Amino acid sequence: MVPVIILAAIGTLVSLCGSIAASKDSCVQIDFTTQEEEFADFNTMIRSPKTKKFLTSVVGSYDPLVRENVVMDNISYDFMAQSLTLWPVIDSMRVTGLSSILPHFINVNTSNSVTMGLASSSQVTVDATVNVQVEPMGMSLTVHLQCDLDRPKMILGAEVNMLACATGVPVSQCSNVTVSNLQSQFAKATTKKQYVSLMKEVLMKFESASVTAFLLDFRSISGLTVEYSSPDIMTKSLLHFLPSFTDAVIDKKSDMYRTWMSKLSASAPAVLNAMIIKSLAPLFGGTCLSDD
């Protein structure tokens, strides 16, 4: 699950708390821009075998990823000289192979935002059914998509608000999770339960997290099938104007490819954020203080 990968990886950034951006009670918000050396150490750590094992273990619980009824942001679309607004809802989605996706780097953008690169060394399979309401025409259609992505790569932008201990707070009340501390815990962890416990400890430091940007690339795509259907007679008569594919080969230099990827980049953050809200946000503790 991509949101899990994101948060599992950037969770160690709770150690980067040198500069105080805000003060509230015993916790301060972490400022990423002051921690160049720590980010260098962090990028080294996420490539280590132990960290990869940890991330694979966490993400493996969500592979295959199955989701239903995911509401996406509306999309503007020009069709036959008419400006349309599409309101898509993912009726069902199954993504297999996510456990092969691992982070390769995290770079700082601002005090609370980062850019993250992820890549897979194998194949990711997508099978999704999307219901689309088309306005102002008042039409509805269903799109069924299947494809296999070979060695996909992703670039994601994320805003992350995390907390660390304020100056002067005793260690009996508060302790920061550092990169070196996590490396030590990774080395000791041998069971899934220990990995999950470590993940929960990190998520307690989160106030909020969201994906703000998404770019996808891949070596090749195969088995691409795109099919349309609609209960509306008028809509059915228009569907033959839309491009359908059956086991198609995609030309990455074509205008259609660029259009599809642009729409995907615009829509993906909403899907990922819906997953974060449902699966991870309930674990955000919004505190830097110890349970005990």
N, C-alpha and C positions, 0 to 999 in steps of 0.2 A: 504494500500500500504506500503510495508516494508520500502522502502527508506524514505517515509514520516514519518513513525514511528521513524526511526533512527534519522532523522534530527530534528524532533519535540522534541525528548527526549534530544539529546545532544546539542540542541540549547542553553539551559540554561548555558552551560559551557562557554559562553562568559563572565561570571562573574569571571572565574578563570584566572586572568590576572596578577598575582603577579610577575612573572619572565619575563623579556623582552628577547625574542629570536632574534628579529630583529627590526630595527627602520626604518620607512619610513614615511616622512611627520609627520602627527599628530597621526598615528596609530602604534601599535606594534602587532606582532604575539603572540598569547597566548601560554604559555608553560604549559601543563597539569601536568607535573611531580612535580611541586612545590606546588600543591594544594590539599594535602591529606584530610584536614578537609572539604574543600568545596565539594569534591567528596562524602564524607560521608553524608553531608547534602543533596546533590543532589540525592543520592540513596534513602534517606528517602523520599524526595519530590516526586519522580516518582511513589512511591507506595501510595501516598495520593489519596483520592477520587476525589478531584478537578483536579489533574493532569491527572488521568485516564479519567475523563470526557472530558478534553481538547483533549487528544490524540484520544479518541474514536470519538470525533466530527470531528477532522481533517481527520482521516483515513476513516471515514464513507463516505466521499465524493468520495472515490476511491473503494468502495465495492459495487458491484463486480468490480474487476480490469480487464479491457479488453485491450489487447495489440495486435498489429499486426506488422509483418515484423521486428522482433528483431534479429539482427545478433549476433551470439554467437562466442566465441573463438573456434578454431579448436580443435579436440580431437584425440589423438593417440589411435588406437585400433588394437589388434591382432585378426585375424580371419582366421581360417583354415591355420595356419602357415604362414600367410602373414601380414606384418605390413601395416596398413591402416591409412589414415588421413581423419577424418570426418569433413565436413564443414556444421554445422547445422544453420538453420534460422528458428526462430519461426514464422510460417505463421499466427497462431492465438492462443490466450491464454485467458482463462477466469478463474479467481480465486475468489471464493466466501467465505466469512467468515473472511476476513482480519481484520475487525473492532474488532474482539475478541482478536487479538494479542496485547499484551502490554509488555513494557520493564520491566524487573525485576532487572537488575543491569547494571552498566557501570564501567569498571575498566580501569585504565590508563596503557598503554604499553610504550609509548614514549612521547616526547614533543607534538606530533601532532597525535598520534594514540591511539585508545581505543578498548576494547573488550566489546561487548554488548550482554546480554542475553535477549531473548524474549520468551514468551510462550502464548499459547491460552488455555482457559478452555473449549473450545467446538470443533467444527469441521471445517476444511477448505477443500473445494472442488476444484479440479483442472481439467480443461478440455483444452488440448492443442494439436495442430497439428504442427509437426516439419518437415520441408523439409531438407533432408540431401544429400549432394553431397559427394560421396566416391571416393577418389583418392588413388593410381594412376589408379584405375580400370575404372574411368570415368562413374560410375554408379550413379543413383539418386533413392532415395526412400522417402516415406512419412510415418511418424510415428504418430499415433493418440493415445493419452494417456488420460485416465480418472481415477480418484481415489478420495477417501475421507480419509483425515488424521484426526485421532482422537487425540485431545490435542497435536498438534505439538509444539516442542520447537526448537529454533534456537540460535546458537551462531554466531555472526558476528564480523569480524574485520573491522575497518574503519579508514581511514586517513582523518583528518579534519583540515583545515587551517582557523582559524578565527582571527579576529582583535579586539583589545581593545584600549582604549585611552592611548596615550603616557603620561608620566609624564609631568605635567605642562600645558597640554592643558585645557583651561577653560571649565567649565561645560556648558557654553552657546553654545559651539561648539560641545561638545562630552560628551556622558554619557554611562556608561556600564550597560548592563542588568544583574542584579545580581539574585541569587537564591531567596533571600528574596523579591526582587522586583517582580519577576515572580509569586511567591506565592501570593503576594498581588493582582496582576492583575488577576490571576486565580480566586481568591475569588470574585472579582468584575464582572468578565465576566459572562454574562447571555445569550448572543446570539452568533450564529455562526459567524456573522460579526465581533464581538469583538475578537473571537478566531483567525480568519483569519488575522486580523490586527496585533495581537500579533505574529503570525507566521511570517508574513512579516518583522516585526521589527527585529526578531531574524535572519532571513536569510540575511538581509542586512549586517550582520557582517561576513558572509562567503566569503572566497576567493575561496575555492574548497572543495569538499568532494567526497570520493569514497569508495566503499566496497572492501576490500582486501581478505577477507576469509569468508567462509560460511559452517556451519555444521547444519544438520537437524536431529532431532529425533522425535519420535511420539509414543504414546501408542499403536496404532494399525492402520492398513490401510485396507480399505474395498473397494469393488466395483472396484478393479483395473482391467482395461482393456487396453491392449497394442496391437495394430493392425498395420500391415505393408502393404504397397502397393507400386507399382512401375509401370511406363509405359514401363520399359525395360524388354524384355523377359528373358534375362540372369539373371537380378536381381531377377525377380520373381522366377526363379528356385532355387535361393540361399536362399530365404526368409524363407523356411521351416527349415533352420538350426538355425534361430534366435528364441529366446524364446518369445512366445506370451502368453497373459494371458486374461482370461475372468472372472471377479469377483473373482480374485485369493486371496488367503491368503498368506501373505508374512512371511517367516521364517527369523527373524532378525539375526539368527545365520548362515545363509547360505552364501556360497561364492558369489552367485549371488547378494544377498542383499548388501554385502560389496562392490562389484564391482559397482553396480548402485549408491550407496550413494557416492562412491569416485568420479564417473563421475559427479554427481550432484554438489558436493562440488566444483569441479574444474570449472564447467560451470556457476553456479549461480551468481558469482560476475559480470560477463559480462552482464547478463540480468538485474541485479539490477542497475548497473552503466548506462546502456542505459536508464533506467527509470529516474534516477537522472538527466541525461543530458537533457532529453526531458521535464520533468515536473518541476524540482526544480532549476536547474542551471540558468535558465533565471531570477530567483528571487534573486540570489546571488548578493549582492551589492558591496562586496569587500571594504567596508569602515566602519570606526567606527564613522564617523561624523554624526551629526544630519541633517535631511533634511532642517530644518530651522536654 
